[in-house]
Amino acid sequence: MNSQSLTPPATLVLGGGCFWCLEAVYELVDGVSAVENGYCNGHVQQPTYEQVCSGDTGHAEVVKLSYDPARITLRELLEIFFVIHDPTTLNRQGNDVGSQYRSGIYVTSPEQAAAAAEVVAEAQTALSARGAGRVVTEIVPLANYSRAEAYHQHYFALHPGQGYCAYVVAPKVEKFRKTFAERVKRGG
């Protein structure tokens, strides 16, 4: 049998701060076939980056993952998500502040919603045991998704030396590599 799976790809949409951070990690995840930066759950159709950054559109910066469920599970993707971003800061990740940087899981089925709720509950239990805050990650149906501009796609891979990439994105990538070494794509 060849290495290509016969399972149709599944999708998952996540928001956890700047989409460049999530994209850089998920592009390295074995089983993820594509990562697209975009915007969702706002009230403007096809917003621009500048509109989203204004905070007036209601959108979140997100990544849309296409993955092979025979190679990586939804649960594993969510476990990575909760390690590579801070789910306890409302509308903020580090110095990125605004509702567009909120933590969110944007679901497309009742099964995704149930799995997301389970992983969020487990993350909350772990945080509570350490006295480390409360999970503020929203779990809501995906709405009004649009792809971000071309210059946002594969941003870290194309601009690793750019300041934000070097000081904010790169440490998240390294944390993923260390924590989930068995999930890193070969050659990744």
Long-range contacts (C-beta under 8 A, 24 or more apart in sequence): 5-68, 5-70, 5-71, 6-70, 7-68, 7-69, 7-70, 9-33, 9-34, 9-66, 9-67, 9-68, 10-66, 10-67, 10-68, 10-69, 10-74, 11-64, 11-65, 11-66, 11-67, 11-108, 12-64, 12-65, 12-67, 12-74, 12-77, 12-105, 12-112, 13-38, 13-40, 13-62, 13-63, 13-64, 13-65, 13-105, 13-106, 13-107, 13-108, 13-142, 13-145, 14-62, 14-63, 14-65, 14-77, 14-81, 14-104, 14-105, 14-106, 15-40, 15-60, 15-61, 15-62, 15-63, 15-101, 15-102, 15-103, 15-104, 15-105, 15-106, 16-81, 16-84, 16-85, 16-87, 16-93, 16-103, 16-104, 17-61, 17-85, 17-86, 17-92, 17-93, 17-94, 17-96, 17-101, 17-103, 18-61, 18-93, 18-96, 18-101, 18-164, 18-168, 18-169, 19-61, 19-62, 19-63, 19-148, 19-152, 20-152, 20-155, 20-156, 20-164, 20-165, 20-169, 21-84, 21-85, 21-93, 21-168, 21-169, 21-172, 22-62, 22-63, 22-81, 22-84, 22-85, 23-63, 23-153, 23-154, 23-155, 23-156, 24-155, 24-156, 24-157, 24-165, 24-169, 24-172, 24-173, 25-80, 25-84, 25-172, 25-173, 25-176, 26-63, 26-65, 26-77, 26-80, 27-154, 27-156, 27-157, 27-188, 28-173, 28-176, 28-177, 28-184, 28-185, 28-188, 29-67, 29-72, 29-77, 29-80, 29-176, 29-180, 29-183, 29-184, 29-185, 30-71, 30-72, 30-183, 30-184, 30-185, 30-186, 30-188, 31-67, 31-68, 31-71, 31-72, 31-76, 31-183, 32-65, 32-66, 32-67, 32-72, 32-77, 33-66, 33-67, 33-68, 34-65, 34-66, 35-63, 35-64, 35-65, 35-66, 36-63, 36-64, 36-66, 36-147, 36-148, 36-153, 37-61, 37-62, 37-63, 37-64, 37-147, 37-148, 37-152, 37-153, 37-155, 38-62, 38-63, 38-64, 38-145, 38-146, 38-147, 38-148, 39-100, 39-145, 39-146, 39-148, 40-106, 40-142, 40-143, 40-144, 40-145, 40-146, 41-104, 41-106, 41-140, 41-142, 41-143, 41-144, 42-144, 43-144, 45-144, 45-146, 46-146, 47-146, 48-149, 49-148, 49-149, 49-152, 52-100, 53-98, 53-100, 55-98, 55-99, 55-100, 57-100, 58-99, 59-100, 59-144, 60-99, 60-100, 60-101, 60-102, 60-104, 60-106, 61-100, 61-101, 61-148, 62-104, 62-106, 62-145, 64-145, 64-147, 72-183, 74-112, 74-115, 75-115, 75-118, 75-119, 76-183, 78-105, 78-115, 78-116, 78-119, 79-119, 80-176, 80-180, 80-183, 81-105, 82-119, 82-123, 83-175, 83-176, 83-179, 83-180, 84-172, 84-175, 84-176, 85-172, 87-120, 87-123, 87-135, 87-136, 87-137, 88-127, 88-132, 88-133, 88-134, 88-135, 88-136, 89-136, 90-136, 94-168, 95-168, 102-136, 102-138, 103-135, 103-136, 103-137, 103-138, 104-137, 104-138, 104-139, 104-140, 105-137, 105-138, 105-139, 105-140, 106-140, 106-141, 106-142, 106-143, 106-145, 107-139, 107-140, 107-141, 107-142, 108-141, 108-142, 113-139, 113-141
